[in-house]
Amino acid sequence: MKGLLLTCIYLVQGVLNIVFYGIPSIMFSVLLPQRVFREVAWLIPFLVLLYFALGAFSLYSMGFTPKPGRGRLIGVVYFSVGLIGSLAVFPEFTDETPLLRVLFVAWALLSLLGLFLLLRTENLEDVSPLLIVSALLILLFSGAVSFLTAQWIVEDYYAHIHMNESVPENATVIVAHPENVSPPNGTG
């Protein structure tokens, strides 16, 4: 039963990330030190890919190899990064982003439950291979989607979070291109 629940946690995290494809990108954006963020932001898509590869390799090792211990160890790394990253993101949120807060609470709870189950599960031999393969494919697809969208999400997230720091209160912010209008005397 624990193996089934653990497999379902991998599956749910994969589905959550397919639907809201920016969870790991935001986590790694927060985990990277701000003083070097601009120089290493290009690494984030690769960190996201590595993150999901760790999850997939853990799932594969625990389900299909004769030595699942390595899969458990890698799974601990996968779920620990998810938990630490989710907790690191909490202070970044404002009241304008309640859905993101809910998503990261869910991701943190899933990661915590995954760690708990992982430490109490030897292997996934009692789990249907079809379910393991399904979870594995969804996790890999989720990682690919996140990899392809990570740079855009990182830039958008960085701009929104840090815009308040860089725009003075009395500044005029242009939100659209100016339109041509007739002069006030009507000769245009």
N, C-alpha and C positions, 0 to 999 in steps of 0.2 A: 504493500500500500504506500509506503514512504517513497519507493522508487517511482510509482505512478504519479504521486503528487509532485515530486521533484521534476519529472519530465514535463508535467503540466506547467510548472513555473517557467521553465525555459520556453515553452510554447507560448504562454501568455505574454512574457516579455517580448518575444519575437513579434507577436500580433500587435501589442501596444506600440511597438516601435514602427511597425508598418503603417499604422493609422496615424501616429503622431511622430513622424520620422526624425525628429530632432533631439530626442532625449540624450543620447550619448554625446552629441555635438555640444550641447549646452553644458553638460557635465565637464567635459574636457576643457571647454572655454573657461570655466570657473577654476578648475584645478591647476591650469597653467599660471605661473606667476605673471601678474599684470605688467611688470617692468620689462619682460621679454616677450609679451604676447604678440606684439606686431611682427617681431622677427620670426617667431615659430608658429604662427597661426596656420601656416600651410601644412603643418604636421597633423592637424586635427583630423582630416579625413583618414589618414593612415592609422592614427590612434583608434579611431572608431572601428576601422576594419580589423585591427588587431584585437580589439575588445570582443567583437562578435566571433572572431576566429577562436579566441580562447573559450568562449561559451560553446561553440560548435565542437571543438576538439574535446572538451570535457565531456560533453554529451556522448560523442562517438566513443571515446575511450571507456566510459562507464557502461555503455550498452553493447559494444561489439568487440572489445579486446579482452584477452585472458587476464590482463593485469589492470584492473580498474583504478588502482591506487593513484596512478599519474593523473587520471581523469578527475579524481576527487580533488587532488592538489590544485590542478588548473581551475577547477570549478570554484574552489575557495578564492582564488585570485579574481576570477570573473565576478563572483557575487560581492566580494569585498570592494572592488573598484566601483561597482554599481551602488553599493551602500554608501561608501565614502563620498562619491561624486554627488549622489542625491542629497546627502546631508549638507555638503558644501554649497549647493545651489540655493538652499532655503533662504539665507539672508539676502540674496540678490533680488527677491521678488517684491513687487509692490502690490497694492490693492487692485491695480489695473490688470493683473495677470492671475486671477484665481484658478483658472483651468490648469495652468502650468504648475501651480502649487499642488493641486490635486494629483496631477500626473507624477510628480516627483515623490510625493508621499506614497503613492501606489508602488512606484519603482523601488523606493527604499524598503517598503514592507515586503515586497516580493523578494528582494535581494536578501533581506534578513531571514525570511522564511526559507529561502533557498540555501543559505549558509547552514541554518539549523538542520534542515533535512539532509543536506550533503554530508554533514558530519555524522549522521546516524544511518546512512545508507551505504552499504558495501558496494553494490553494483545494481544494474538495472535488469537483471536476468528475469525478473517477474513481470517486466513491462513488455507489451507487444512491440516487436520490432517495427511494425508499421507505424505505431505512434512515435517511436524514437526517430525514425526516418522523417516522418512528417514534421516533428519539432525541429529536427536538424535542418531540413530544407527551409522551413519558415525562418529560422534564426539566420541562416546564410543569406536568404533573400532580403531579410530585414537589414542585415549588415551591408549588403550591396546598395540598397536604397539609401541608407544613411551615408555611405561612402560617397555616393554621387551627389548628394545634396548638402553635405557637411560644410563645405566652404561658404556656400550661400547663407546657410543658417548662422554660421559663426559671424560673418560680416554683419548680418542683420541684427543678431543678438547684441553684438558689441556696440553697434551704432545706437540701438535703443537704450541699452543700459548706461552707456557713457555719454549720451547726448545731454542729459541734465547737468553733467559736470562741465561741459564745454560751451554751452550756450548761456550767455549772460541773461539776466532777467529782463533787461530792457532792450534786448536784441530783436530785430525784425527777422523772422524766418520766412523765407520764400518757399512756398509749397507747390507752386506751379509756374509754368513759363508765362511771362506777361503777354497779354493780348493787345493787338493794335486797336486803339480806340480813336474816335474823332477828337480833334482839339475842342476845347470848350466853346470857341466862338462859332462853331458849326461850319467852317470852311473846308473841312476835310472830306 
